[in-house]
């Protein structure tokens, strides 16, 4: 069986920097409050003409350049997003066209902030059956679906995209193990209530603000604190890895204060946790590949290092991947 490797990484964030004071003004909070609650100092928001596919294509180009392959060599493009350009067609179709990846199958995955790990697993399956190379992109543009007056959500999110190129691991780090989880009974904790077949985005929904992203922050934190440590322990056991052997931890960049709290309970005594949220905020499905790319470009990884990727988000969902760097 061919080993699937990560041949290149890339990322893109919009040019516009949005400070805590700017984003907090309509929500009635300031820089000190946001920093204390989230450890986020600023975030990037897309320009008026930008869509999720624009961010995704830009990150994809960087990853292709890093991998040293062309878009024409791709067999598949998998875009993880919960903020698509349109309900249909898939955002990945626009990305395929923008990149000129003629012949690549292109589809979306929606596991909210865990999406990039779910997409990684899906792309691995495509390559295991058909070979070739795959482009995995996590991309979200949350600034368009946030209620400016909701301090529970508007202060957290930024826009961005991160990408990985997968292919036969003759070189580069490889994916050793992946695990995915969904807790559907908790699906109501994170949602955009209107805009689907259950509740169309009609005048009454718009008047009630149901087109906006909504989250029960207290219960989401409870889910992460309860589930992430035990799921991490279970994952490492399934992967046949001793916790001491994990050198790096790249989690979803949800909230810095929450990450600090959960880190104390994680079975990762020697792992360095990588973070980008201070400058980019919570970029949804993009946060793990953006943070992995930043760490890789900074030279943080050495041959033989084990890197744990951990996503968690709406669904509720959780996804884990173990990468061995080389």
N, C-alpha and C positions, 0 to 999 in steps of 0.2 A: 504493500500500500504506500502510495506517494505521501511524503510528509509535506504539509502545507505550511509555508513560511510567510512572514511579513517582509516583503521586499522593499517597501518604502512607506513613508508617512508624509502627511501634509496637513496644513491648516489654513484657514482664512477667517479673519474677523473684519467687520466693517470699519471704516475710518472714523466714524463719529464716536467720540468718547463722551459718555454721559456720567456726570458726577453724582454722588449721593445727594448733594443738596438740590441738584436739578430734578432728579427723579423723585425725591422725597417731598418736594414743594406741594404738589397737589394732594399728596397722601397725608400731609400734616406731620411729617417727621424730618429729621435733619441728619447730617453726616454722622454725628456722634451716636445717635440712636441706631442707625443702620449698621455702622461698623461694630457696635457692641452686640447687636443681635445676630449678625451674619458674617462678620469679618470680610465683607465685600466693600471695596473702596470706590470702584467704578465699573462700568460695563460698556460694551459697544452695541450700538443700535444701528440697524440698516438705514440706508438712505431711502427716500420716498419711492424711488423707482426700482429698488432691489426686491427680489423675491428669494425664497428658500433655494430654488434651483441655481440662482446666480452664486450664492454663497457656496453651495455644494460643488458646482463646477470649478470654482476657483480653488477650493481645497483639493479637489480631484486632480487638477493640473499639477499642483505642488507634489502630490503623492506620486503621480506618474513620473515626474521629473526626478524625484528622489529614487525611484525604483529603476530608472533608466530604461523604461519601456514606453511605447506609444499607445494612444487610445485604440488604435487599430488592432492591437494584440489582446484586447480584453475579450473574455468570453461572457462576462456578466458584470453588471453594475447594480449594487444593492444600496438603496438610500434609506437610512433610518430617520424618520421624521414624524412628528405629530403636528407639524405646521406646514402642510403641503401647499404648493402654489395654488392648487384647486382641489376640490374633492375628487375629481378625476380629470384627466388621466393621471397615472403615477408621476410624481415629481422626477423619478429616475428617467422617464422618457425624455423630459426636457434636458436633463443632464447628459444623457447619451447623445442627443443631437448637438448640444453645445460643444461637447468634447470631440465630436466626429468619430464616435466609437461604433462605426457601422458594423453590424453583425453581433454586437453584444446584447444579450438578454438584459432587460432593465426592469426592475420592480422595486416597490417600496415595502418597508417593514415599519409597523407602528407598535412599539412597546414603550412609548413615551421616553423617559430618561434612561431606560435600560436598552434602548433601541440599538445602539451601536454593537453591543455584545450579541444581541439576537441576530442582527444583520451579519455579523462575523460568522456565526454558526451557520446561517443560511448559505452564505457564500462558500464556506467550506464544503457543504453538501453538494453544491453545484460543481465545484472543482473535483471533488472525489469521484463524481460520476462521469464528468465530461472532460476534465483537464483544463489546461490553459491558465489564464490569469483573471482575477476578479478585483474590482474596485469597490471597497466598502466605505460608505460615507455616512457620517452622522451630521445632520444639519437641522437647525431650528431657528426660527425667526419669531420669538415670543413677543417682541415689542408690539406687534399688531393685535394681539389678543389679550392684552393686559388692561385691567380697569385702572386708570391713572389714580383713582382715589383709594384703591385697596392696598394698604400698607403691608398686608400679609403676603402679597404676591409681586407687586410692581417693583419693589426694591431688589428682588432676587435675581431677575432674569436679564440675560444679555442675548445677543444674536451671534451666531457663528457656525462654522463647519469644520470638521476634522475628517481625515481620510486615511485609509490604509490600502495598499496594494498587496493582494495575496497571490501566491503562486508556488510552484515546486521549490522546495527549500534546499536547493543546491548551495545557496548562500543565504545569509540573513537569519534573524530569529524565527523560531517556529512555534506554532500553537500546540501545546501539549495536551490540554484538556479544556473542555467547555461544559458549562451546566446552566440551564435556564429554569426559571420558576415563575409561576403566576398564581396569585391569590385572588381569584375572581370575586370572592365574597366581599372584598374590600375595594371593588372598582369605583365606588362612589367617593372615595377620599380625594381623588384628583380627577378633574374632568372639565371639559368645555360642554355645558349642558345642551346648548342649541346648535343646530347646523347639520344634524344627521337625520336619519329616518325616524328616530324616536321622537324628536322634537325639532321640526323645521325652524329655521331662523326667520320667523315671520315678524310682523309688527309688534305683537304682544311679547314675543321673546326678546326682541330688541329693547322694548320699553322696560323690561325687567332686568336687563343687563345680562341675559343668559348666554350671550355670545362671547363672554369673557372667560378666561381661564379661572378656575376656582379650586381651592385646596383647603382641606382641613389640616392645617399645619401641626396641631397638637397630636392628632392621630397618625399623621405621616411620620412624625418624629418617633412616636411610640413603635410603629411598625419597624422603622430602621433600627432602633435601639434593641428591639426584641429579636428581630429576624437576622440582621446582618452578621452578628457574631456567630450564631449557631450554624447559619448557612455557609459561612466561610470555613468553619471547622469541618463541616460535612464535605465541602468541596475539596479541601486539601486532603482529607482522608481518601476520598474517591480517586484523586489524582496520584495517590501514593507519595505524597510530599510531606516531609516533616516541617512544621511551621517555622522553625529556626532557619530553614533553607531559603525562605522567601526574602529577597533583598529589597524589593520595591513594591509599593502599593499605589495603584492609580485608581482612585474611586471616582464615581460620579461627583461632580462639584456642586453639590446641592446647597450647602450652607456651611461655612467654615466652623462656626461654633458647634454645630451638630457633629461635624466630622471629628472635631477634637474630643467630643464627649464619647462617641462610639469607638474611637481609636483605642481608648483605655480598656475596652472589653474585647477587642479583637485578638485572636490568637496569632499575632504577628510580632513577636518580641524584637526582631532585628530589622524589620522592614522600614524603609524610608517612605513616608507618604508624600506624594507629589501633588501640588496644588497650583491652580491658575485662577481660582475664583476671585482673588483680591482685585484683579484687573479686568476679568472678563465676566464675572458673575456666573450664574447658573445658565449654561448654554444648552440645556436639555440633552438630547442624544449626541450632540457634538462634544460634550465636555470631556469624555474619556479619550477620544482620539486627539482632541486639541492638546490635552495634558500629556498624553504619550508622546506626541510629536515634539512638544516643548522640551520634555526631558531628554528625548533622543538627540535633538539638535544641540542641547547643552552638554552632551557627552556624559550623561549621568549613568549610563548602563555600560557594563563590562561583560566580556564573554563569559558565559556560564551563569550569569545572573538570572534568577527567577523573578518574574514580574506578575503580580496578581492584578487583573483588571476586574473591577466590581461595579456593576450598575444597579440602580434601584430607582423605581419610579411608578408612574400610574399603571393601574391594572388590577391590584398592585403587582409589580413585577420585580424580578431580580435576575441578573445575569452575571456569570463569572467566567473568566478566561485566564488560563495560566500560560504565560509566554516565556520561553527560554531564549535568552539573548545570545547571539553568537555572530 
